[in-house]
Amino acid sequence: MRFKRWPRVEAYVDTSRKRAAFHRSQKAKRNKFPLLAPLIAEEQHDVDTEMARRADWWPKAQQEGRDRRAANWRRARARLFAHGDNMRGLLRQLWRECPYPADPACLLDLFHQIDVGRVDPERPPWKFHRELTPRITPNPENWNAAFRQIGHAKVGGGPKTIGADKFTFIGNLSGELLFITSQVRLVEPNESFYTPSNMRLRDSFVGRSGHYVVLEVSPSCSDEDLVTIERLAREADKRSLIVTRKPRPGQGAAS
C-alpha cells in the first residue's frame, strides 16, 4: 500500500510576526464596532496569554490529526482485508497506480466508489476513458427542442438600440455540432439602428424601411440539416428570414 509519512508533533514557535498579527486582529475587532471598542478591549486578553494558549493547543491539535489519520488507515485496512485474496491483490495494485494522494480518506473513497459500482477495478477511469456520445435531436418538434442559446449581444450600442439583437445557438441534429448566429439586418443599408441622443425617434430614419433576420450556420452543416433549421426558424419567428452557411476562412459570401 502507498503511505505518506505524517509530520511528527512539534512545539508551537512564538515569533514576533505572530505577535504582530495577533495585535492587528484585536485592533480590527475593535475598529469594526467603534462605539463598543472599550467593552471589546476589556474582553481581549494580552499577547502573552494568547501565545501560552497556542503553545498548549498546537501539539494537541497535531496529535488529534495524527490519531484521526491513523484511525482512517485502520478503517481502510479493514475494508481491504474484508475482500478475498484475488480481489485484495487487485485493490492493492489499483491503489499503487491510481493518481489519488496517499491519504486514507482517498483510499476509503476509492473503496466506496468500487462498492457502489462507480469505479470498475478492472477498468479504472484513469486508464480506460468512457466513450462520450453526443446528444442528438434528429427530429425536433420546435426550435427550443433542437437548439440552446449560449450567447446574446446588442449590435450598435446606445440606449435606444432597437431590435439589433445578436444571438448564438448550439445544437446537434445528425451527429455534427452546429453553431448558429442570428442577427437582425436592415433592409435599407443607409439606415441605422442607433439614434443619437439629440434626435427624436419619430424624426429619425431608424429602421423605417424594415428589417430581416439572417441565420448563419456552421460551414459543415449538411443540406438536410439546413432545411430543418430553416423550417424550425420560420415556425419560431414570423419575420423575414434568410438561412445561410457561414463562409469558410478564405471564402467569400456564404452559399
C-alpha positions as CSV (number, residue, x, y, z in Angstrom):
1,M,0.0,0.0,0.0
2,R,1.1,3.6,-0.6
3,F,1.6,5.6,2.6
4,K,2.5,9.2,3.2
5,R,4.7,10.0,6.2
6,W,2.9,12.3,8.6
7,P,5.0,15.1,10.2
8,R,5.8,14.5,13.8
9,V,4.2,16.6,16.6
10,E,6.2,19.8,17.0
11,A,6.0,22.6,19.6
12,Y,4.5,25.9,18.8
13,V,7.0,28.5,17.7
14,D,6.5,32.0,19.2
15,T,7.6,34.7,16.8
16,S,7.4,38.5,16.5
17,R,5.3,38.2,13.3
18,K,2.7,36.1,15.1
19,R,2.5,38.6,17.9
20,A,2.1,41.5,15.5
21,A,-0.6,39.6,13.6
22,F,-2.5,39.0,16.9
23,H,-2.3,42.7,17.8
24,R,-3.7,43.6,14.3
25,S,-6.5,41.1,14.7
26,Q,-7.5,42.6,18.1
27,K,-7.4,46.1,16.7
28,A,-9.5,45.1,13.7
29,K,-12.2,43.7,16.0
30,R,-12.3,47.0,18.0
31,N,-12.4,49.1,14.8
32,K,-15.3,47.1,13.5
33,F,-17.6,48.5,16.3
34,P,-16.1,51.9,17.3
35,L,-18.8,52.6,19.9
36,L,-18.2,49.3,21.6
37,A,-14.4,49.4,21.4
38,P,-13.8,49.9,25.2
39,L,-16.1,47.0,26.0
40,I,-14.4,44.8,23.4
41,A,-11.0,45.8,24.7
42,E,-11.9,44.6,28.2
43,E,-12.8,41.2,26.9
44,Q,-9.5,40.8,25.0
45,H,-6.5,39.1,26.6
46,D,-2.9,40.1,26.2
47,V,-0.5,38.6,23.7
48,D,1.5,36.6,26.2
49,T,-1.7,34.8,27.3
50,E,-2.5,34.1,23.7
51,M,0.9,32.7,22.9
52,A,0.7,30.4,26.0
53,R,-2.8,29.2,24.8
54,R,-1.4,28.4,21.4
55,A,1.6,26.6,22.8
56,D,-0.8,24.4,24.8
57,W,-3.3,23.9,21.9
58,W,-0.9,23.4,19.0
59,P,0.6,20.0,20.0
60,K,-2.8,18.7,21.0
61,A,-4.3,19.7,17.6
62,Q,-1.4,17.9,15.8
63,Q,-1.9,14.8,17.8
64,E,-5.6,14.7,17.2
65,G,-4.9,15.0,13.5
66,R,-2.5,12.1,13.7
67,D,-4.9,10.0,15.7
68,R,-7.7,10.7,13.2
69,R,-5.5,9.8,10.3
70,A,-4.3,6.6,11.9
71,A,-7.9,5.6,12.6
72,N,-8.8,6.1,9.0
73,W,-5.9,4.0,7.9
74,R,-7.1,1.2,10.2
75,R,-10.6,1.5,8.7
76,A,-9.1,1.3,5.2
77,R,-7.1,-1.8,6.1
78,A,-10.2,-3.4,7.5
79,R,-12.1,-2.7,4.3
80,L,-9.2,-4.1,2.2
81,F,-8.9,-7.3,4.2
82,A,-12.7,-7.8,4.1
83,H,-12.2,-8.9,0.4
84,G,-10.9,-12.2,-0.8
85,D,-7.3,-12.8,-1.8
86,N,-7.8,-12.2,-5.5
87,M,-9.8,-9.0,-5.1
88,R,-7.4,-7.8,-2.4
89,G,-4.4,-8.1,-4.7
90,L,-6.3,-6.2,-7.4
91,L,-7.2,-3.4,-5.0
92,R,-3.6,-3.1,-3.8
93,Q,-2.4,-2.8,-7.3
94,L,-5.2,-0.3,-8.1
95,W,-4.1,1.9,-5.1
96,R,-0.5,1.8,-6.2
97,E,-1.3,3.0,-9.7
98,C,-4.2,5.5,-9.1
99,P,-3.4,9.2,-9.2
100,Y,-5.1,10.0,-5.9
101,P,-3.0,11.4,-2.9
102,A,-1.6,8.8,-0.5
103,D,-4.3,9.7,2.1
104,P,-6.6,7.3,3.9
105,A,-9.6,9.4,3.1
106,C,-8.9,8.9,-0.6
107,L,-8.4,5.2,-0.1
108,L,-11.7,4.9,1.7
109,D,-13.4,6.9,-1.0
110,L,-11.9,4.6,-3.7
111,F,-13.3,1.6,-1.9
112,H,-16.7,3.3,-1.6
113,Q,-16.7,4.1,-5.4
114,I,-16.0,0.5,-6.1
115,D,-18.7,-0.8,-3.8
116,V,-21.4,1.3,-5.3
117,G,-20.3,0.5,-8.9
118,R,-19.0,3.8,-10.0
119,V,-15.4,2.5,-10.5
120,D,-14.7,-0.8,-12.2
121,P,-11.4,-2.1,-10.6
122,E,-10.6,-4.0,-13.8
123,R,-11.2,-0.9,-15.9
124,P,-10.2,2.2,-13.8
125,P,-11.2,5.6,-15.2
126,W,-7.6,6.9,-15.2
127,K,-6.7,4.2,-17.7
128,F,-9.9,3.5,-19.6
129,H,-11.9,6.6,-20.5
130,R,-15.6,6.2,-21.1
131,E,-16.7,6.9,-24.7
132,L,-18.7,10.0,-24.9
133,T,-21.8,10.0,-27.1
134,P,-23.1,13.4,-28.3
135,R,-26.6,14.4,-27.6
136,I,-28.6,14.3,-30.9
137,T,-32.1,15.6,-31.6
138,P,-32.8,14.0,-35.1
139,N,-36.5,15.0,-35.3
140,P,-37.0,18.1,-33.1
141,E,-40.5,19.3,-32.5
142,N,-39.6,23.0,-32.4
143,W,-36.6,25.4,-32.2
144,N,-36.2,25.2,-28.5
145,A,-36.1,21.4,-28.5
146,A,-33.2,21.5,-31.1
147,F,-31.1,24.4,-30.1
148,R,-29.9,26.1,-26.9
149,Q,-29.0,29.8,-26.6
150,I,-25.4,30.3,-25.5
151,G,-24.8,34.0,-26.4
152,H,-26.6,37.3,-26.6
153,A,-25.2,40.7,-27.6
154,K,-26.5,44.1,-28.8
155,V,-25.2,45.4,-32.1
156,G,-24.7,49.1,-32.4
157,G,-24.8,50.1,-28.8
158,G,-26.5,53.0,-27.2
159,P,-29.6,53.2,-25.0
160,K,-32.0,53.4,-28.0
161,T,-30.8,50.4,-30.0
162,I,-33.9,48.8,-31.3
163,G,-34.1,45.2,-32.5
164,A,-30.4,44.9,-33.0
165,D,-30.0,41.6,-31.1
166,K,-27.4,39.0,-32.0
167,F,-28.0,35.5,-30.6
168,T,-25.8,32.4,-30.7
169,F,-27.3,29.0,-30.6
170,I,-25.8,25.5,-30.4
171,G,-27.4,22.1,-31.3
172,N,-26.8,18.7,-32.9
173,L,-29.3,17.4,-35.4
174,S,-27.5,14.5,-37.0
175,G,-24.1,14.0,-35.3
176,E,-22.5,17.3,-36.2
177,L,-22.3,20.0,-33.6
178,L,-23.8,23.2,-35.1
179,F,-23.4,26.8,-34.2
180,I,-26.0,29.3,-35.4
181,T,-25.8,33.1,-35.3
182,S,-29.0,35.0,-35.5
183,Q,-28.7,38.7,-36.3
184,V,-31.1,41.4,-37.4
185,R,-30.2,43.3,-40.6
186,L,-31.8,46.5,-42.0
187,V,-33.4,46.4,-45.5
188,E,-32.0,49.9,-46.2
189,P,-28.2,49.8,-45.7
190,N,-28.1,53.6,-45.2
191,E,-30.3,53.4,-42.1
192,S,-29.1,52.7,-38.7
193,F,-30.3,51.0,-35.5
194,Y,-28.7,53.7,-33.4
195,T,-30.5,57.1,-32.7
196,P,-28.3,60.0,-31.4
197,S,-29.4,61.5,-28.1
198,N,-30.1,64.9,-29.8
199,M,-32.5,63.3,-32.4
200,R,-36.1,62.4,-31.7
201,L,-37.0,58.8,-32.6
202,R,-40.0,59.9,-34.8
203,D,-37.8,62.3,-36.8
204,S,-35.0,59.8,-37.4
205,F,-34.6,57.1,-40.0
206,V,-34.1,54.2,-37.7
207,G,-35.3,51.0,-39.4
208,R,-38.0,52.9,-41.4
209,S,-37.7,50.5,-44.3
210,G,-37.9,47.4,-42.2
211,H,-35.5,44.7,-41.2
212,Y,-35.0,40.9,-41.6
213,V,-33.2,38.2,-39.8
214,V,-30.1,36.4,-41.0
215,L,-29.2,32.9,-39.6
216,E,-25.6,31.9,-40.3
217,V,-25.0,28.2,-39.7
218,S,-21.7,26.3,-39.3
219,P,-20.0,25.7,-42.7
220,S,-20.1,22.0,-42.1
221,C,-23.9,21.9,-41.9
222,S,-25.4,19.4,-44.3
223,D,-28.1,20.3,-46.8
224,E,-30.7,18.2,-44.9
225,D,-29.9,20.0,-41.6
226,L,-30.0,23.4,-43.3
227,V,-33.6,22.6,-44.5
228,T,-34.6,21.5,-41.0
229,I,-33.1,24.7,-39.4
230,E,-34.9,26.9,-41.9
231,R,-38.2,25.1,-41.2
232,L,-37.8,25.4,-37.4
233,A,-36.7,29.0,-37.6
234,R,-39.7,30.1,-39.7
235,E,-42.1,28.3,-37.3
236,A,-40.5,30.1,-34.3
237,D,-40.1,33.6,-36.0
238,K,-42.6,35.1,-38.3
239,R,-40.2,37.8,-39.6
240,S,-38.4,37.6,-42.9
241,L,-35.6,35.1,-42.6
242,I,-32.5,34.2,-44.6
243,V,-30.7,31.0,-43.6
244,T,-27.2,30.5,-44.9
245,R,-23.9,28.8,-44.1
246,K,-21.1,30.8,-42.7
247,P,-18.2,31.3,-45.2
248,R,-15.2,29.2,-44.5
249,P,-11.9,31.0,-43.9
250,G,-10.7,32.4,-47.3
251,Q,-14.1,32.1,-48.9
252,G,-16.3,34.9,-49.9
253,A,-20.1,35.1,-49.4
254,A,-21.8,32.1,-47.8
255,S,-23.6,29.7,-50.1
